Amino acid sequence: MRLGVLDIGSNTGHLLVVDAHGGAAPLPAYSYKEPLRLAEHLDDGGAVDQDGVDRLTTFVSEALTIAENKGCAEVLGFATSAVRDAVNSDEVLKHVHDVTGVEIGVLPGEDEARLTFLAVRRWFGWSSGRLAVFDIGGGSLEIAAGKDESPDAVHSLPLGAGRLSREWLRDEPAREKTVRKLRKMIRAEIAREAGTALRGGHPDHAVATSKTFRSLARVCGAAPSAEGPMVRRTLPADVLAKKIPDLVRMPLAEKAQLPGVSSNRAHQLLAGALVADAVMDLFELAELEICPWALREGLILERLDQISVLG
């Protein structure tokens, strides 16, 4: 069957159209995305502002038309951190539904971590042993660990690259004193939860997913996306640590010229690097392997499992 997955993230709205059936890998058929930057459309009271609501509604309407034109039998819509944390999330999603007819569910952070973990497990298989999975989004950092298809430890921390950039790194280039304070805060937040994730043992395989980690891996020498999803890509801890001082001093325009970095996300690169560096240091990881599957694929796989059970 052909499914559409409508992902309303903190940075981007993304419609992924896939051909999928039980027992096979979802095959991407079409992709449509727009930079919504909802995390940056929160007002001082924590509500999505009118411009953000309008941008979201327009995107959903356009995505629905595309999904119908591409022959999707079903569209699965979900929103993550920016909408989840907004004080007016119910009103925003009601407005979107009233205008477009599309029902968008709010995905809790723990479910984000669980579904991303499922996707990574299916991609790498049982030979990976105990997995640790990390995902830096726009609004949150998801951590999941376990030896089965469902993780035995999940955490969602307010350490997204967009959130931290908005709250801490408004100056370009960044102030070194501010970066030191931010680094300290990030490490304290992650260290508070690291023990639970490590309680089941040190991971046999440590994996990272999604755009921020992919961009950082590319900056640190990983193969470009044009070489395809089957190429092994890693983010080495030592290489990233050496890059961070350069990122602190680098102006925004220069960051946007780095390999794998889009102009829409260049302002978030330093914050993402500080989180990734902290993750690898605190979990004592020499590298993270980049997985091409993430939350969207996890949602598709879970939906296929449900359909298979129902017969």
C-alpha positions as CSV (number, residue, x, y, z in Angstrom):
1,M,0.0,0.0,0.0
2,R,1.0,3.6,-0.5
3,L,1.3,5.6,2.8
4,G,2.0,9.2,3.4
5,V,3.7,10.3,6.6
6,L,3.3,13.9,7.6
7,D,6.0,14.9,10.0
8,I,5.6,18.4,11.7
9,G,9.0,18.9,13.3
10,S,10.4,21.8,15.2
11,N,12.4,22.8,12.1
12,T,10.7,21.3,9.1
13,G,7.4,20.0,7.8
14,H,8.0,16.9,5.8
15,L,5.7,14.6,3.8
16,L,7.2,11.3,3.0
17,V,5.3,9.1,0.5
18,V,6.3,5.4,0.7
19,D,5.3,2.1,-0.9
20,A,5.1,-0.4,2.0
21,H,4.0,-3.8,2.9
22,G,4.7,-6.2,5.7
23,G,8.0,-8.0,5.6
24,A,9.7,-5.5,3.3
25,A,11.5,-2.2,3.7
26,P,9.4,0.9,3.1
27,L,10.4,2.2,-0.4
28,P,10.4,6.0,-0.6
29,A,8.3,7.2,-3.6
30,Y,8.2,11.0,-3.0
31,S,9.3,13.6,-0.6
32,Y,8.1,17.1,0.0
33,K,9.4,19.4,2.7
34,E,9.3,23.0,3.8
35,P,11.3,24.9,6.5
36,L,8.6,25.8,9.0
37,R,10.9,26.7,12.0
38,L,8.0,26.4,14.4
39,A,10.4,26.4,17.4
40,E,11.3,29.9,16.4
41,H,7.6,30.9,16.1
42,L,7.0,30.6,19.8
43,D,6.1,33.9,21.5
44,D,7.3,35.0,25.0
45,G,4.3,33.1,26.5
46,G,5.2,29.8,24.8
47,A,2.5,29.9,22.2
48,V,2.9,29.3,18.5
49,D,2.4,32.8,16.9
50,Q,0.0,33.6,14.1
51,D,2.7,33.5,11.4
52,G,3.7,30.0,12.6
53,V,0.0,28.8,12.6
54,D,-0.4,30.2,9.1
55,R,2.8,28.6,7.8
56,L,1.8,25.2,9.3
57,T,-1.7,25.3,7.9
58,T,-0.5,26.2,4.4
59,F,2.0,23.4,4.5
60,V,-0.5,20.8,5.7
61,S,-2.9,21.8,3.0
62,E,-0.3,21.6,0.3
63,A,1.0,18.3,1.6
64,L,-2.5,16.8,1.6
65,T,-3.0,17.7,-2.0
66,I,0.3,16.1,-2.9
67,A,-0.5,12.9,-1.0
68,E,-3.8,12.6,-2.8
69,N,-2.2,13.2,-6.1
70,K,0.5,10.6,-5.4
71,G,-2.2,8.0,-4.5
72,C,-1.7,7.6,-0.8
73,A,-4.3,5.3,0.8
74,E,-3.6,6.7,4.2
75,V,-1.8,9.8,5.7
76,L,-0.3,9.5,9.1
77,G,0.2,12.9,10.7
78,F,2.2,13.7,13.8
79,A,3.8,16.7,15.5
80,T,6.9,16.7,17.7
81,S,8.6,19.0,20.2
82,A,7.7,22.5,19.0
83,V,3.9,21.8,18.8
84,R,4.0,19.5,21.8
85,D,5.6,22.2,24.1
86,A,3.4,25.1,22.8
87,V,0.8,26.3,25.4
88,N,-1.7,26.6,22.5
89,S,-1.0,23.2,20.8
90,D,-4.7,22.1,21.0
91,E,-5.9,25.3,19.4
92,V,-3.2,25.2,16.7
93,L,-4.0,21.6,15.7
94,K,-7.8,22.2,15.8
95,H,-7.3,25.2,13.4
96,V,-5.3,23.0,11.1
97,H,-8.0,20.3,11.2
98,D,-10.8,22.7,10.6
99,V,-9.1,24.2,7.6
100,T,-7.5,21.1,6.0
101,G,-9.4,18.1,7.5
102,V,-6.1,16.5,8.5
103,E,-5.8,15.1,12.0
104,I,-2.4,15.6,13.4
105,G,-1.5,13.8,16.6
106,V,1.1,15.1,19.1
107,L,3.8,12.5,19.7
108,P,5.2,12.4,23.2
109,G,9.0,12.5,23.4
110,E,9.2,9.0,24.8
111,D,7.3,7.7,21.7
112,E,9.7,9.6,19.4
113,A,12.6,7.7,21.1
114,R,10.8,4.4,21.0
115,L,9.7,4.6,17.3
116,T,13.2,5.8,16.2
117,F,14.7,2.9,18.1
118,L,12.4,0.5,16.3
119,A,13.5,1.9,12.9
120,V,17.2,1.6,13.8
121,R,16.7,-1.9,15.1
122,R,15.0,-3.0,11.9
123,W,17.8,-1.3,9.8
124,F,20.8,-2.9,11.5
125,G,19.2,-6.1,12.8
126,W,19.8,-8.3,15.7
127,S,23.5,-8.6,15.1
128,S,23.9,-5.2,16.6
129,G,23.2,-6.5,20.1
130,R,22.4,-3.9,22.6
131,L,21.6,-0.6,20.8
132,A,21.9,2.9,22.0
133,V,20.1,5.4,19.7
134,F,20.5,9.2,19.8
135,D,18.4,11.8,17.9
136,I,18.9,15.5,18.0
137,G,15.8,17.3,16.8
138,G,14.9,20.9,16.7
139,G,13.3,20.9,20.2
140,S,14.6,17.8,22.0
141,L,17.2,15.1,22.3
142,E,15.9,11.6,22.3
143,I,17.8,8.7,23.8
144,A,16.8,5.1,23.7
145,A,18.7,1.9,24.6
146,G,17.9,-1.8,24.7
147,K,18.6,-5.3,23.3
148,D,15.1,-5.9,21.8
149,E,12.8,-4.1,19.3
150,S,11.4,-2.0,22.2
151,P,14.0,-0.1,24.2
152,D,14.3,-0.7,28.0
153,A,15.3,2.9,28.6
154,V,13.9,6.0,26.8
155,H,14.5,9.7,27.5
156,S,13.4,13.0,25.9
157,L,15.4,16.0,27.0
158,P,14.9,19.7,26.0
159,L,18.2,19.8,24.2
160,G,17.1,20.3,20.6
161,A,19.5,22.3,18.3
162,G,16.8,24.8,17.4
163,R,15.7,25.4,21.0
164,L,19.3,25.8,22.3
165,S,20.2,28.2,19.5
166,R,17.2,30.3,20.1
167,E,17.7,30.5,23.9
168,W,21.5,30.6,24.1
169,L,23.2,31.4,20.8
170,R,21.6,34.6,19.3
171,D,25.0,36.2,18.7
172,E,27.0,35.4,15.6
173,P,29.7,34.4,16.1
174,A,28.9,32.9,19.5
175,R,30.4,34.4,22.7
176,E,32.9,31.9,24.2
177,K,31.6,32.6,27.7
178,T,28.0,31.7,26.7
179,V,29.2,28.6,24.9
180,R,31.0,27.4,28.1
181,K,27.8,27.9,30.1
182,L,25.7,26.1,27.5
183,R,28.2,23.3,27.4
184,K,28.0,22.9,31.1
185,M,24.2,22.9,31.1
186,I,24.0,20.3,28.3
187,R,26.3,17.9,30.0
188,A,24.5,18.2,33.4
189,E,21.1,17.4,31.7
190,I,22.5,14.4,29.8
191,A,24.5,13.1,32.8
192,R,21.3,13.1,34.9
193,E,19.8,10.4,32.6
194,A,22.8,8.6,31.3
195,G,22.9,6.1,34.2
196,T,19.4,4.7,33.4
197,A,20.3,4.2,29.7
198,L,23.6,2.5,30.7
199,R,22.0,0.3,33.5
200,G,21.5,-2.5,31.0
201,G,25.1,-2.4,30.0
202,H,27.3,-0.5,27.6
203,P,25.9,-0.6,24.1
204,D,27.3,-3.0,21.5
205,H,26.3,-0.5,18.8
206,A,25.8,3.2,19.2
207,V,23.7,4.9,16.5
208,A,22.6,8.5,15.6
209,T,19.7,9.5,13.4
210,S,18.2,12.6,11.7
211,K,19.4,15.8,10.1
212,T,21.6,17.3,12.8
213,F,23.7,14.2,13.2
214,R,23.9,13.7,9.4
215,S,25.1,17.2,8.9
216,L,27.7,16.9,11.6
217,A,29.0,13.6,10.2
218,R,29.3,15.2,6.8
219,V,31.2,18.2,8.2
220,C,33.5,15.6,9.8
221,G,34.2,13.8,6.6
222,A,31.3,11.3,6.0
223,A,30.2,10.5,2.5
224,P,27.6,12.8,0.8
225,S,24.0,11.7,0.6
226,A,24.4,11.3,-3.2
227,E,26.4,8.1,-2.6
228,G,23.2,6.5,-1.3
229,P,21.9,5.1,2.0
230,M,23.9,1.9,2.1
231,V,27.3,3.7,2.5
232,R,28.5,3.4,6.1
233,R,28.7,6.8,7.7
234,T,30.1,7.7,11.1
235,L,30.6,10.7,13.4
236,P,34.0,10.3,15.1
237,A,34.2,11.8,18.6
238,D,37.8,13.0,18.3
239,V,37.2,14.7,14.9
240,L,34.0,16.5,16.2
241,A,35.8,17.7,19.3
242,K,38.5,19.3,17.2
243,K,35.9,21.0,15.0
244,I,33.9,22.7,17.8
245,P,36.4,25.6,18.5
246,D,36.2,26.5,14.8
247,L,32.4,26.4,14.8
248,V,32.4,28.7,17.8
249,R,34.4,31.3,15.9
250,M,32.9,30.8,12.5
251,P,30.3,33.3,11.2
252,L,26.9,32.1,10.0
253,A,27.7,32.6,6.3
254,E,30.7,30.4,6.6
255,K,28.8,27.6,8.5
256,A,26.3,27.6,5.7
257,Q,29.1,26.8,3.2
258,L,30.2,23.6,5.1
259,P,29.5,20.3,3.4
260,G,26.1,18.9,4.3
261,V,24.9,22.0,6.0
262,S,21.8,23.8,4.6
263,S,21.3,27.6,5.0
264,N,18.1,26.9,6.9
265,R,20.0,25.0,9.6
266,A,23.4,26.6,9.7
267,H,22.5,28.7,12.8
268,Q,21.8,25.4,14.7
269,L,25.1,23.6,13.9
270,L,27.1,24.7,16.9
271,A,24.3,23.8,19.4
272,G,23.9,20.4,17.7
273,A,27.7,19.9,17.9
274,L,27.8,20.6,21.6
275,V,25.0,18.1,22.3
276,A,26.6,15.4,20.1
277,D,30.0,16.0,21.7
278,A,28.5,15.6,25.2
279,V,26.6,12.4,24.2
280,M,29.8,10.7,23.0
281,D,31.9,11.9,25.9
282,L,29.4,11.0,28.7
283,F,28.5,7.6,27.1
284,E,32.2,6.9,26.4
285,L,31.6,6.4,22.7
286,A,34.4,6.7,20.1
287,E,31.9,7.2,17.3
288,L,28.3,7.1,16.3
289,E,27.1,5.3,13.2
290,I,24.5,7.3,11.2
291,C,21.3,5.4,10.4
292,P,19.3,6.5,7.4
293,W,16.1,5.5,9.0
294,A,14.5,7.5,11.9
295,L,11.2,8.5,13.3
296,R,9.2,8.5,10.1
297,E,10.3,5.0,9.2
298,G,9.6,3.8,12.7
299,L,6.0,5.1,12.5
300,I,5.5,3.4,9.1
301,L,6.9,0.1,10.4
302,E,4.7,0.2,13.5
303,R,1.6,0.9,11.3
304,L,2.5,-2.0,9.0
305,D,2.9,-4.3,12.1
306,Q,-0.6,-3.2,13.2
307,I,-2.1,-3.9,9.8
308,S,-0.4,-7.3,9.7
309,V,-1.9,-8.2,13.1
310,L,-5.4,-7.1,12.0
311,G,-5.1,-9.3,8.9
